[in-house]
Amino acid sequence: MSERLKNKVGLITGAAQGLGKEMAKIMISQGATMVITDINEKSLVETAEELSCKHMVMDVTKEDQWKNVISNIEKDIGSLNILVNNAGIGGGGDVESTDLESWHLVHSVNLDSVFLGCKFSLPLMRKSGNGSIINISSMSGIVASHNMSAYNSSKAAVRHLSKSIALHCAKSTNLVRCNSIHPVFTRTAMVQSMIDAAPERNIEEKLVQQIPLRKLAEPIDIANAALFLASDESSFITGTELVIDGGLSAT
């Protein structure tokens, strides 16, 4: 069995289901020791048992919880090589219909969590000798839509924050890299809930029609990309965005 992540330790947020779970699964299969976190304790425990990995319940918007998670990883495992900031929420509404509370919530979960994760993980990653930070953004961070102002803004900010962190890491140490992944509509529970809540009929069909490959992405498509960025195969890649969009951005 190939072990592209042998002897590496990784942390993935929002990993109880969907993309996070799929990324944890493939990284474990490639030899990594993984720690998964989520705010949903029941689903998190079930996934941790299924994957036979360590887990911690966590609200990614809380600074003290980030400190605690990283401290526990250092104490229990001793190193950290991979950080995947995956936790996120959707958020519909154009600029006029979005209230400030909703705006702050979306940015807190989607953006503040990335800032906190990188801030508190970097010292341990640096001590561990090498590392790869993978921030899950979205095509919505590159191509905007009129009715997702908060989500668009938060994911665009993740893209640029990732570049800033990559430059910081390159200047302070060349051992830690940082990149962002930008998936198109992916068949996850979050996307399904957005489809179900949409007022338009046949919304999935309309979404698919926008994608040249004429299908939604599957979680494994994004997991394979994350695996590449986590591995030493991408050791000269930093500060960039990996777009996984079925050709959407080429249109």
C-alpha positions as a LaTeX table, in Angstrom:
\begin{tabular}{lrrr}
\hline
Residue & $x$ (\AA) & $y$ (\AA) & $z$ (\AA) \\
\hline
Met1 & 0.00 & 0.00 & 0.00 \\
Ser2 & 1.28 & 3.45 & $-0.92$ \\
Glu3 & 1.96 & 5.70 & 2.06 \\
Arg4 & 2.37 & 9.21 & 0.70 \\
Leu5 & 1.85 & 10.69 & 4.17 \\
Lys6 & 3.89 & 8.23 & 6.22 \\
Asn7 & 5.02 & 9.67 & 9.59 \\
Lys8 & 2.92 & 12.81 & 9.13 \\
Val9 & 0.39 & 14.12 & 11.64 \\
Gly10 & $-2.65$ & 16.03 & 10.44 \\
Leu11 & $-5.55$ & 18.06 & 11.82 \\
Ile12 & $-8.80$ & 18.60 & 9.94 \\
Thr13 & $-11.64$ & 20.82 & 11.17 \\
Gly14 & $-15.27$ & 20.22 & 10.29 \\
Ala15 & $-14.47$ & 16.57 & 9.71 \\
Ala16 & $-17.55$ & 14.81 & 11.08 \\
Gln17 & $-18.98$ & 14.45 & 7.60 \\
Gly18 & $-18.70$ & 15.60 & 4.00 \\
Leu19 & $-15.41$ & 16.92 & 2.66 \\
Gly20 & $-13.68$ & 16.81 & 6.02 \\
Lys21 & $-14.48$ & 13.17 & 6.56 \\
Glu22 & $-13.42$ & 12.23 & 3.04 \\
Met23 & $-10.11$ & 14.07 & 3.42 \\
Ala24 & $-9.41$ & 12.42 & 6.77 \\
Lys25 & $-10.22$ & 9.02 & 5.30 \\
Ile26 & $-7.85$ & 9.32 & 2.35 \\
Met27 & $-5.03$ & 10.79 & 4.45 \\
Ile28 & $-5.30$ & 7.96 & 6.96 \\
Ser29 & $-5.19$ & 5.47 & 4.08 \\
Gln30 & $-1.91$ & 7.07 & 3.02 \\
Gly31 & $-0.23$ & 6.62 & 6.39 \\
Ala32 & $-1.04$ & 9.84 & 8.26 \\
Thr33 & $-2.00$ & 10.03 & 11.92 \\
Met34 & $-5.10$ & 12.22 & 11.87 \\
Val35 & $-6.92$ & 14.29 & 14.46 \\
Ile36 & $-10.41$ & 15.38 & 13.46 \\
Thr37 & $-12.56$ & 18.08 & 15.05 \\
Asp38 & $-16.14$ & 19.23 & 14.69 \\
Ile39 & $-18.78$ & 21.08 & 16.68 \\
Asn40 & $-21.23$ & 18.18 & 16.16 \\
Glu41 & $-20.13$ & 15.75 & 18.87 \\
Lys42 & $-22.41$ & 12.84 & 17.91 \\
Ser43 & $-21.36$ & 12.74 & 14.27 \\
Leu44 & $-17.74$ & 13.40 & 15.20 \\
Val45 & $-17.59$ & 10.42 & 17.55 \\
Glu46 & $-19.19$ & 8.17 & 14.94 \\
Thr47 & $-16.70$ & 9.26 & 12.27 \\
Ala48 & $-13.73$ & 8.92 & 14.62 \\
Glu49 & $-14.80$ & 5.38 & 15.49 \\
Glu50 & $-15.28$ & 4.54 & 11.81 \\
Leu51 & $-11.86$ & 5.89 & 10.84 \\
Ser52 & $-10.08$ & 4.82 & 14.06 \\
Cys53 & $-8.59$ & 8.25 & 14.64 \\
Lys54 & $-8.32$ & 10.80 & 17.43 \\
His55 & $-11.04$ & 13.43 & 17.77 \\
Met56 & $-11.84$ & 16.58 & 19.72 \\
Val57 & $-15.09$ & 18.52 & 19.89 \\
Met58 & $-14.35$ & 22.07 & 18.84 \\
Asp59 & $-15.94$ & 25.41 & 17.96 \\
Val60 & $-13.49$ & 26.80 & 15.42 \\
Thr61 & $-14.51$ & 30.39 & 16.17 \\
Lys62 & $-13.20$ & 30.18 & 19.75 \\
Glu63 & $-9.59$ & 31.17 & 20.38 \\
Asp64 & $-9.29$ & 29.22 & 23.62 \\
Gln65 & $-10.49$ & 26.02 & 21.95 \\
Trp66 & $-7.85$ & 26.33 & 19.23 \\
Lys67 & $-5.18$ & 26.76 & 21.89 \\
Asn68 & $-6.47$ & 23.68 & 23.69 \\
Val69 & $-6.58$ & 21.48 & 20.58 \\
Ile70 & $-3.04$ & 22.38 & 19.51 \\
Ser71 & $-1.76$ & 21.96 & 23.06 \\
Asn72 & $-3.31$ & 18.49 & 23.26 \\
Ile73 & $-1.83$ & 17.46 & 19.92 \\
Glu74 & 1.63 & 18.57 & 21.04 \\
Lys75 & 1.25 & 16.78 & 24.36 \\
Asp76 & $-0.27$ & 13.54 & 23.04 \\
Ile77 & 1.43 & 13.19 & 19.64 \\
Gly78 & 4.29 & 15.68 & 19.66 \\
Ser79 & 4.10 & 17.09 & 16.15 \\
Leu80 & 1.83 & 18.54 & 13.47 \\
Asn81 & 2.57 & 18.48 & 9.74 \\
Ile82 & $-0.80$ & 19.02 & 8.08 \\
Leu83 & $-3.55$ & 21.53 & 8.87 \\
Val84 & $-6.76$ & 21.50 & 6.86 \\
Asn85 & $-9.06$ & 24.40 & 7.71 \\
Asn86 & $-12.26$ & 22.89 & 6.36 \\
Ala87 & $-15.03$ & 23.94 & 8.77 \\
Gly88 & $-17.51$ & 26.30 & 7.18 \\
Ile89 & $-21.13$ & 27.27 & 6.74 \\
Gly90 & $-23.21$ & 28.52 & 3.85 \\
Gly91 & $-25.01$ & 31.81 & 3.80 \\
Gly92 & $-27.49$ & 33.07 & 1.24 \\
Gly93 & $-28.74$ & 36.59 & 0.77 \\
Asp94 & $-27.83$ & 39.63 & $-1.29$ \\
Val95 & $-26.23$ & 42.69 & 0.26 \\
Glu96 & $-29.56$ & 44.38 & 1.05 \\
Ser97 & $-31.25$ & 41.37 & 2.63 \\
Thr98 & $-28.29$ & 40.21 & 4.73 \\
Asp99 & $-28.35$ & 41.45 & 8.32 \\
Leu100 & $-25.16$ & 42.26 & 10.21 \\
Glu101 & $-25.54$ & 39.31 & 12.60 \\
Ser102 & $-25.66$ & 36.84 & 9.69 \\
Trp103 & $-22.74$ & 38.60 & 8.02 \\
His104 & $-20.63$ & 38.29 & 11.16 \\
Leu105 & $-21.57$ & 34.63 & 11.70 \\
Val106 & $-20.55$ & 33.57 & 8.19 \\
His107 & $-17.25$ & 35.43 & 8.43 \\
Ser108 & $-16.57$ & 34.12 & 11.92 \\
Val109 & $-16.95$ & 30.47 & 10.89 \\
Asn110 & $-15.50$ & 30.69 & 7.39 \\
Leu111 & $-12.71$ & 33.24 & 7.86 \\
Asp112 & $-11.88$ & 33.87 & 11.52 \\
Ser113 & $-11.46$ & 30.13 & 12.04 \\
Val114 & $-8.81$ & 30.00 & 9.31 \\
Phe115 & $-6.92$ & 32.89 & 10.89 \\
Leu116 & $-7.06$ & 31.24 & 14.32 \\
Gly117 & $-6.12$ & 27.82 & 13.00 \\
Cys118 & $-3.05$ & 29.09 & 11.18 \\
Lys119 & $-2.01$ & 31.39 & 14.02 \\
Phe120 & $-2.01$ & 28.69 & 16.68 \\
Ser121 & $-0.86$ & 25.76 & 14.52 \\
Leu122 & 2.19 & 27.40 & 12.96 \\
Pro123 & 4.51 & 27.26 & 16.00 \\
Leu124 & 4.03 & 23.50 & 16.35 \\
Met125 & 4.24 & 22.92 & 12.59 \\
Arg126 & 7.50 & 24.85 & 12.49 \\
Lys127 & 8.89 & 22.79 & 15.37 \\
Ser128 & 7.79 & 19.62 & 13.58 \\
Gly129 & 10.19 & 20.29 & 10.72 \\
Asn130 & 7.82 & 20.71 & 7.78 \\
Gly131 & 4.19 & 21.35 & 7.09 \\
Ser132 & 1.35 & 22.05 & 4.72 \\
Ile133 & $-1.61$ & 24.29 & 5.48 \\
Ile134 & $-4.64$ & 23.68 & 3.26 \\
Asn135 & $-7.47$ & 26.18 & 3.52 \\
Ile136 & $-10.76$ & 25.11 & 1.95 \\
Ser137 & $-12.22$ & 28.09 & 0.14 \\
Ser138 & $-14.68$ & 27.85 & $-2.76$ \\
Met139 & $-15.24$ & 28.84 & $-6.36$ \\
Ser140 & $-17.48$ & 31.43 & $-4.72$ \\
Gly141 & $-14.27$ & 33.06 & $-3.52$ \\
Ile142 & $-13.26$ & 33.63 & $-7.14$ \\
Val143 & $-16.55$ & 33.96 & $-9.03$ \\
Ala144 & $-19.23$ & 35.94 & $-7.21$ \\
Ser145 & $-23.01$ & 35.61 & $-7.26$ \\
His146 & $-25.59$ & 38.27 & $-6.47$ \\
Asn147 & $-27.34$ & 36.37 & $-3.68$ \\
Met148 & $-24.46$ & 35.07 & $-1.54$ \\
Ser149 & $-22.71$ & 38.26 & $-0.47$ \\
Ala150 & $-21.45$ & 37.07 & 2.93 \\
Tyr151 & $-20.35$ & 33.65 & 1.66 \\
Asn152 & $-18.61$ & 35.15 & $-1.39$ \\
Ser153 & $-16.81$ & 37.67 & 0.78 \\
Ser154 & $-15.67$ & 35.14 & 3.38 \\
Lys155 & $-14.34$ & 32.67 & 0.83 \\
Ala156 & $-12.57$ & 35.38 & $-1.18$ \\
Ala157 & $-10.89$ & 36.51 & 2.03 \\
Val158 & $-9.70$ & 32.95 & 2.72 \\
Arg159 & $-8.03$ & 32.96 & $-0.69$ \\
His160 & $-6.03$ & 36.12 & 0.00 \\
Leu161 & $-5.33$ & 35.27 & 3.64 \\
Ser162 & $-3.79$ & 32.01 & 2.43 \\
Lys163 & $-1.42$ & 33.95 & 0.17 \\
Ser164 & $-0.43$ & 36.25 & 3.02 \\
Ile165 & 0.26 & 33.27 & 5.28 \\
Ala166 & 2.27 & 31.55 & 2.53 \\
Leu167 & 4.51 & 34.61 & 2.17 \\
His168 & 4.88 & 34.89 & 5.94 \\
Cys169 & 5.91 & 31.24 & 6.18 \\
Ala170 & 8.34 & 31.54 & 3.26 \\
Lys171 & 10.00 & 34.51 & 4.94 \\
Ser172 & 10.18 & 33.04 & 8.43 \\
Thr173 & 10.78 & 29.41 & 7.47 \\
Asn174 & 10.71 & 27.54 & 4.18 \\
Leu175 & 9.39 & 24.41 & 5.88 \\
Val176 & 5.67 & 25.33 & 5.99 \\
Arg177 & 3.55 & 25.92 & 2.91 \\
Cys178 & 0.03 & 27.34 & 2.61 \\
Asn179 & $-2.45$ & 26.97 & $-0.25$ \\
Ser180 & $-6.19$ & 27.20 & $-0.77$ \\
Ile181 & $-8.57$ & 24.82 & $-2.53$ \\
His182 & $-11.55$ & 26.18 & $-4.45$ \\
Pro183 & $-14.17$ & 23.53 & $-5.20$ \\
Val184 & $-17.21$ & 24.04 & $-7.37$ \\
Phe185 & $-20.59$ & 22.76 & $-6.13$ \\
Thr186 & $-19.76$ & 19.47 & $-4.40$ \\
Arg187 & $-22.19$ & 16.75 & $-3.41$ \\
Thr188 & $-22.11$ & 17.29 & 0.36 \\
Ala189 & $-24.76$ & 17.72 & 3.04 \\
Met190 & $-24.14$ & 21.49 & 3.13 \\
Val191 & $-24.61$ & 21.91 & $-0.61$ \\
Gln192 & $-27.67$ & 19.65 & $-0.52$ \\
Ser193 & $-29.23$ & 21.81 & 2.18 \\
Met194 & $-28.61$ & 24.90 & 0.04 \\
Ile195 & $-30.24$ & 23.14 & $-2.92$ \\
Asp196 & $-33.22$ & 22.10 & $-0.80$ \\
Ala197 & $-33.66$ & 25.63 & 0.55 \\
Ala198 & $-33.51$ & 27.31 & $-2.86$ \\
Pro199 & $-36.83$ & 28.76 & $-4.07$ \\
Glu200 & $-36.15$ & 27.76 & $-7.69$ \\
Arg201 & $-37.19$ & 24.39 & $-9.03$ \\
Asn202 & $-34.65$ & 22.04 & $-10.57$ \\
Ile203 & $-31.83$ & 24.01 & $-8.94$ \\
Glu204 & $-29.38$ & 21.10 & $-9.11$ \\
Glu205 & $-29.98$ & 20.74 & $-12.83$ \\
Lys206 & $-29.32$ & 24.45 & $-13.26$ \\
Leu207 & $-26.10$ & 24.21 & $-11.27$ \\
Val208 & $-24.89$ & 21.28 & $-13.34$ \\
Gln209 & $-25.61$ & 23.16 & $-16.55$ \\
Gln210 & $-23.10$ & 25.82 & $-15.49$ \\
Ile211 & $-20.29$ & 23.26 & $-15.26$ \\
Pro212 & $-18.68$ & 22.17 & $-18.56$ \\
Leu213 & $-18.21$ & 18.60 & $-17.28$ \\
Arg214 & $-21.97$ & 18.57 & $-16.56$ \\
Lys215 & $-21.85$ & 17.13 & $-13.05$ \\
Leu216 & $-21.30$ & 18.17 & $-9.47$ \\
Ala217 & $-17.93$ & 17.46 & $-7.88$ \\
Glu218 & $-17.75$ & 14.52 & $-5.50$ \\
Pro219 & $-16.00$ & 14.72 & $-2.10$ \\
Ile220 & $-13.27$ & 12.35 & $-3.31$ \\
Asp221 & $-12.34$ & 14.87 & $-6.03$ \\
Ile222 & $-11.49$ & 17.45 & $-3.40$ \\
Ala223 & $-9.91$ & 14.88 & $-1.06$ \\
Asn224 & $-7.47$ & 13.79 & $-3.77$ \\
Ala225 & $-6.40$ & 17.41 & $-4.26$ \\
Ala226 & $-5.92$ & 17.88 & $-0.52$ \\
Leu227 & $-3.85$ & 14.70 & $-0.39$ \\
Phe228 & $-1.54$ & 16.06 & $-3.08$ \\
Leu229 & $-1.07$ & 19.37 & $-1.25$ \\
Ala230 & $-0.47$ & 17.57 & 2.05 \\
Ser231 & 2.20 & 15.33 & 0.54 \\
Asp232 & 5.82 & 16.08 & $-0.28$ \\
Glu233 & 4.89 & 15.85 & $-3.96$ \\
Ser234 & 3.77 & 19.48 & $-3.72$ \\
Ser235 & 6.83 & 20.68 & $-1.80$ \\
Phe236 & 7.43 & 23.61 & $-4.19$ \\
Ile237 & 3.80 & 24.77 & $-4.26$ \\
Thr238 & 2.78 & 27.57 & $-1.92$ \\
Gly239 & 0.64 & 30.70 & $-2.03$ \\
Thr240 & $-1.58$ & 29.44 & $-4.81$ \\
Glu241 & $-5.18$ & 28.38 & $-5.29$ \\
Leu242 & $-6.09$ & 24.94 & $-6.59$ \\
Val243 & $-9.33$ & 25.30 & $-8.52$ \\
Ile244 & $-11.50$ & 22.19 & $-8.82$ \\
Asp245 & $-14.43$ & 23.35 & $-10.89$ \\
Gly246 & $-15.08$ & 21.01 & $-13.81$ \\
Gly247 & $-14.07$ & 23.77 & $-16.22$ \\
Leu248 & $-16.38$ & 26.48 & $-14.84$ \\
Ser249 & $-13.70$ & 29.15 & $-14.58$ \\
Ala250 & $-12.68$ & 28.54 & $-18.19$ \\
Thr251 & $-16.05$ & 29.65 & $-19.53$ \\
\hline
\end{tabular}
